[in-house]
Amino acid sequence: MHPQQQHGSTEQPVTWAAARRATLHCLTGCAIREVLGMVIGTSLGLHDAATVALAVALAVVLGHARGR
């Protein structure tokens, strides 16, 4: 895909504002899923390392699944 082409079929210039909005959207979703993983891990009584692994896995896997 050309760097200035978005998901649609029309070409539009990419702006810093659009990049900032997309980045904040992505980071917000990641943070929400990571907190969800921490809540689930803590409520299940998992060890700290297992809780962190669950939180990161949820953030990455669900983030990539939603982005496709």
C-alpha positions in Angstrom: 0.0 0.0 0.0 1.3 3.4 -0.9 2.2 5.4 2.3 -0.3 8.1 1.5 -3.2 5.7 0.8 -5.5 4.8 3.6 -7.7 1.6 3.9 -10.3 3.0 1.4 -9.8 3.3 -2.3 -9.4 7.0 -2.3 -6.0 8.6 -1.8 -5.7 11.1 1.0 -2.7 12.8 2.4 -1.6 11.4 5.8 -1.3 14.2 8.4 0.4 14.4 11.8 -3.1 14.9 13.4 -4.4 11.7 11.8 -1.3 9.8 13.0 -1.7 11.2 16.5 -5.4 10.2 16.6 -4.6 6.7 15.4 -1.7 6.3 17.9 -3.8 7.5 20.8 -6.7 5.2 19.7 -4.3 2.2 19.6 -2.6 3.0 22.9 -6.0 3.5 24.6 -7.3 0.1 23.4 -4.0 -1.6 24.4 -4.2 0.0 27.9 -7.8 -1.1 28.4 -7.0 -4.7 27.4 -3.9 -4.7 29.6 -5.9 -3.5 32.6 -8.5 -6.2 31.9 -5.8 -8.8 31.9 -4.5 -7.6 35.2 -8.0 -7.7 36.7 -8.6 -11.2 35.4 -5.3 -12.5 36.6 -5.7 -11.0 40.0 -9.2 -12.3 40.4 -8.1 -15.8 39.5 -5.3 -15.5 42.0 -2.5 -16.0 39.5 1.1 -15.3 40.3 2.4 -11.9 39.4 4.4 -13.1 36.4 1.4 -15.1 35.1 -0.9 -12.0 35.5 1.5 -9.8 33.6 1.9 -12.4 30.9 -1.9 -12.7 30.6 -2.3 -8.9 30.5 0.3 -8.5 27.7 -1.1 -11.4 25.8 -4.6 -10.0 25.9 -3.3 -6.6 24.8 -1.3 -7.9 21.9 -3.6 -10.7 20.6 -6.9 -8.9 21.0 -5.3 -5.7 19.5 -4.1 -7.5 16.4 -7.4 -9.4 16.1 -9.4 -6.1 16.2 -7.1 -4.3 13.8 -7.7 -6.8 11.0 
